[in-house]
Amino acid sequence: MTKADERSNITNRVAQSSMITFDLEEYYQLGERATLDLKPFLFQELILREKDFREYIRTHNWEQYRNKYVCVHCSTDAIIPMWAFMVAGSYLHNIAKRIFFGTLTELESHLYHEALAAIDWEQFKDKKVVVKGCGKFPVPHWAYVEASVRLAPIAKLVMFGEACSSVPVFKKSSAASTDQV
């Protein structure tokens, strides 16, 4: 048998597998992220003076947030009245794609909460599922845990990684109970 014959006889068992790939990156909300930190709007980065704050807000370059996911927060330990965040939000509402109170990390977490809550998990009933591991978008670690929690009662088998090299997470026994692997 020649080497060409050997190559043509190679079977791609991954492609023929009944394994379904669940890729959390597919639920990443595309779009640029930006942060609006109120710290520079404060006197000595600690005190909110209403008149100065409103002037700074009025003259701020809001266009830099156009069509972006914007996180509004304050990175200093100053006590900021809630109305100040509301004023910032009122300037962003017609500019930003989405406005979120908190940090970029909290924004990503919030977006994944929404996305995972909208999934029809029944599509994985009695299926073999591999939860894809690495990628180019930031997927919060808790989202992997949430995926396993959601899949445990319905999937036949859950793996982590890639279809060609995955780590077993759990499988359902024939008695329909969940067994740890």
N, C-alpha and C positions, 0 to 999 in steps of 0.2 A: 504494500500500500504506500503510495507516495504521500509526501507532506501535504500537498493540495487536497488529496482525498481525505486525509485525517482532519484537516480544517473544515471541510464541507460536512463532515459527520459530527461536528461539535454541536451539542444541543444546549440552547440557552434555557436552563431550568428556571431561572428567575422570571423570564418572560412568560413561560408556560405555567407558572405557579398561580394558584388561586388567591395569593396574597394581595391585599388592597393596601396601597400606600396612603397614609394620612399625613399630609404635610401641613404643619401649622403655619408655615410661611405663606401659604395660600390665603390666609386670613389676615395678613398684614395689610393695613390700610396705606396704600401708596399716597405719597404727597410729602411735600417739604414740611419740616417741623421748625418752629421758632419759639423763643422764650421771651416773654415780657416780664422782666424783673423790676419790681417797683422800687428797689433799693436806691437807684440813682435819682428817683423822684423825691427823695426825702432830704430834709435838712440834716447835714452831717451823717447821712445814711441811717438816721435813727428816729427822726421826728417828722411827722407829717404836719406840715403847715398848709392849711387848706388853700389859701390864696396862691402860694407858690406852687403847690401841687396842681391846681387847676390850670395855671399858666403853663406849666411844663407839659401837662397832658394836651393842652390846646395846641402847642407848638411842636409836639412830638411828630416824627416822621412815621405815620401809620401805614403808608404804602409798602413798607418793608415786610408787612405781614400779609399782603394780598395773597389769597388762595392757599394759605398755609394752615396747618394745625398749630394753634398758638396756645402755649401754656402760660398762664398768668400766675405769678407767685411773687414772694419777697424773700430774698436769700439772706436777709439779716434778721436778727431777733427782735426787731422793732414791733411795737404793737400798732397794727394798721387797722383802722376802722373798716368794716365791711363795705361801706359805701364807696371807698376808694377803689376797691376791686370792681365794684359795680360800674363806676364811672369808666374805668379802663375797658370793661366789657362793652359798654355802650358805644365806645369809639371803634371797637373791633367788629361789632356785629354785622356790618355790611361789607367788611373787608376780608376777614379770615374765613377759611373753609370750615373751621371748627374751633371753638374756644373751650379751653379746659382750665379749671382752677387746680394748680399743682405743678409738679415737675415733669420733665420729659419722661422719666421712668414711670411715673404715675399715669401719664397720658397713655403710654404704650400698654400698660396694664389694663386701663379702662377700655381701650379699644379692643383688646383681646377678650375681655369679659363680655362685651357686647357681641363680638363675633362668635364666641363659643356658645353663648346662650341661644343664638339663632340657628345653630346646626341641628339638623334632623338626625339624631344619633341612631335612630332605628335602622337607618340605611346600613349599619354595620352589624345588624343582628345575625348571629351565627356565622360571622365572617372571620377570616384570618387577616389581622390588621398589623401592619408595621408602621409605627409612628416614626416619621423621618426625623433624623437627628440634627445635623448641622446645615447651615445655610448662610445666606448673606444678610438677612434681616434680623433685627433683635427680637427674639421670642422670649418672653419672660419665663423663667424656670417653672413658676407655678402653673403655667399653661400646659406643660407636659404632664404635671401631676393631675391637673383637671381632666386632661384627655384620658388618662388611665382610669380615673374615677368614673368618668362617663362611659368608657368602653367596657369596664369590668362586668357590669351586669348583663351586657348584651352580646359582646363579641365572643367568638369561639376561642380565639388566640390573639394575644397582643404581644408584639415584639417592638424593640426600639433599635433604631439605626437605619440601615439600608437593607433592601431586600436580599442583597448578596452577602451581607455580613451583619446580622442583627442579633440582639441579645433578647432572650425571652423575658417577658415581664410577668405574664400569667397565662394560664389556659384553663378552659372549662373542662371538667371531667365529664365522663359519660353520664354521671348521675346528676348533671346540670348544676353542680355546685362549683364555685370558683376555687381552683387550686393554685397556690403559689408555685412558681417554677424556680 
